[in-house]
Each structure stands twice: as C-alpha cells, then as structure tokens.
C-alpha cells in the first residue's frame, strides 16, 4: 500500500521528522511558538519506526536550544531547514551531554528552584538520565520529558 | 596540624576574616570551624540563625554571598537547599567551604570521618564498613560513600529500613569501586565489619511525621552487639545521637564517635590552611 502524507509543503521554516509517535504535542508545548502556521502529522506510517510524528513549522528556524530540548524527547528525530521550498540543511537531532537552562530540576529542595539562575544538567544516554549539576539529583527519562522548560 | 605548636598555628590566619554563615542549625560543624579559625589566629564573622539576617527580608542567597565575599577571605556555609554551596562557589570571589547543603553533601564531615578511620586503623583500603540508619536523607553517608569509592577494596554494608535506603543514583555512582551489600538485617553482617557508621533518623528531613514515627527506633545499638563483633570493631556517628547508640557503649573500646567529633578541629584547621594558601600540603 502506498503511504502518503497530505500536507502542503512549507516555503520557509523547520520540519521536525521521525519524532516518536505521540510526542508532537509535547514538543510544541515547549517550543513556545507564537503565530507561526504549524502542521502536525501524528501516528503516520514509518519504515524505521512503524509510526512517527512530524511537525512542520512555517517561518521559524529553530535554534540549538530548541533542538537540544527536542533531542531529549525524540531520540533519532531529524530536522530539515527549508528556505524557498528547498532543504538548506538537514540532520539527526543529537542528544548533547550537557544541558543548560532547558530542564527544571524535579527536586523541590534544589537551589535552582529558589534562586534566579540557569539550571545545568549532565546528560547520559542509553538509558537517558540527567543529573543536576547543583543538587546531584538524577532524573530518569519520564522525569526529564516532564521537566523540559 | 595536631603536632604543630599553638604559636605557629596562630600565624596561619592572622589578619584574615572567615565568614561563618549557618542558615541552618549546627553545633559541631559550626563550633569546630569557629574553634579552628581561632586556633589559626583568624577572626570570625557570621551568624548561626538566619532569622536575624537579610535572608528573613527575602534577600537571595546569591546576593548574600556576593556581599559577604567582599567582607571575608573564606566563607564557611551551611544551607538547607541542596546545591547551595556549589552555586555560592560559582559567584563568590573567595573560597567557599560546604558545611552541609540540605540532604545532599557534607564534605568536611567526610574528611574528618576518613581521618578518624585512618588514624584508628592505619589504613582505609580493604576495610569493611557498615552504614546504618537513615541512608536516604543522611548527607554524611552520601559524602562518605563517594569518598570510600576512592580507596581500594573497601566493602560497604548498607543497613537501612526500606523507606530510608541509600538513593539508587548514589549506589550506581559508587558500585564500580566498592563491594556493596544492602540489607535491613544488621546482625547478619555485624561480625564482618571493622567500622559501623551509625546515623540519626532525622525527623526534620521527613515530609510526613507519620513516616518518621514508623522508623525512628528501628536500630538501637547496645553493648550486647560487642559479643559478635570483631575485636577491634569501632562505632562512628556524626552526632548528634538521639537513642541509636545506648550510653552503655560510650565507655567501651568500640566507641569512636567522640574522638571522631574531636577530629573535626584538626581537619578543619588543615582545610582552612590549605585554602588560605599558606601551605600547599598540610600534615595532620
């Protein structure tokens, strides 16, 4: 059976592809987009993943900080930067080993929840874990996903 | 430091000011730091009750540290929030000594614990050490576990009720370098231990007082334990104790806890000396 995705291609913007199925809305919640036109495709067929989500964001070129957040939720997700209908750059969104100001510490007694300061986490993959540089609390994958700011 | 003549010691911090900022109650840590500072000829400024400071007016810790680091040469601090000392170290112009940050770490206690063990046994490598009681909220045992992992062949017995077990992330961090046994049965491993490090079940760290009531008397060490322990077996405790070590043990050869508390002075003297740069390496 031929697989088709019926969405209008974007002229300028970012396409986030190969997100784990069901994660697109969570990704959008922390991208804090304002009035950009957005198209979401959820639970679409994928040869690699079985099912996946895709987000098309018009007129917005995501930066390193946003990709660092997406990497924590969507292992293996890819990004395409589109300019004038052409793919200008593309790649896999990699997990960084250090995260600054993108996750909130879940420890209510952590200094980062009391002072105006950036959080810092040491990230380890397989399994995904984030350790707070300040209070040394380690968060698992579920806790990390819930704590992305 | 213990062998250094008093007159020589007095010159180490002469003309220096050390800030002692205790945002949370302390007896031994604060007093031994302040005694150490005075033994080294330094002067102390600070407080032991944060309700008398601008913290009460809502001043942030970072502002307090920025200010105090301009008044003092070294800052010793204890704070109820975890990670507070590390944050302070990032913004302070002067060295910060962590005198305890919430339930996280208590590194100077660990230095004196290591010194006490080394002094008693002549070594730390290869010893069998038990940790008893509140291993979840007890910052002294967290710091000590990390420190023991730096030595060779140490066996660690973690004895705690289910609710107060050592955090799994700490065990993950240290298990490569320590042989670890976890249990709630003290008697089973007592005969194998060289040292038993007992801790108080800390009422103030429990979010729920009912949970505290369930576990507060779960381990009480009495003289009878000495019938099954090794000849040179030693009991340590960061103090204060409530009832986890009976008074009957105080006069036995196993009671190391008062000597341990006394070791806080030379260890903290050594640390202050190193930080002020008078000596790169200090013999204790």
Contacts between the chains, C-beta under 8 A, distances in Angstrom:
chain1	res1	chain2	res2	distance
A	107	B	82	6.3
A	109	B	80	7.4
A	109	B	81	5.8
A	109	B	82	5.2
A	109	B	102	5.2
A	109	B	103	7.1
A	110	B	81	6.9
A	110	B	82	5.4
A	110	B	83	5.4
A	111	B	61	7.1
A	111	B	79	7.8
A	111	B	81	4.5
A	111	B	82	6.6
A	111	B	83	4.1
A	111	B	84	4.6
A	111	B	86	7.7
A	111	B	87	5.0
A	111	B	101	7.8
A	112	B	83	6.6
A	112	B	87	7.9
A	114	B	61	7.4
A	114	B	81	5.6
A	115	B	60	5.6
A	115	B	61	6.1
A	115	B	62	5.6
A	115	B	87	6.6
A	116	B	60	7.3
A	116	B	62	7.9
A	117	B	62	7.1
A	117	B	87	6.5
A	131	B	169	7.2
A	132	B	83	6.8
A	133	B	83	7.7
A	133	B	86	7.2
A	134	B	82	7.1
A	134	B	83	2.7
A	134	B	84	8.0
A	134	B	86	5.2
A	134	B	87	6.0
A	135	B	81	7.9
A	135	B	82	3.5
A	135	B	83	4.0
A	135	B	101	7.9
A	135	B	102	7.4
A	135	B	104	5.6
A	136	B	82	7.4
A	136	B	83	7.4
A	136	B	104	6.1
A	136	B	105	7.6
A	136	B	169	7.7
A	137	B	82	7.4
A	137	B	169	7.5
A	138	B	169	3.9
A	138	B	172	7.8
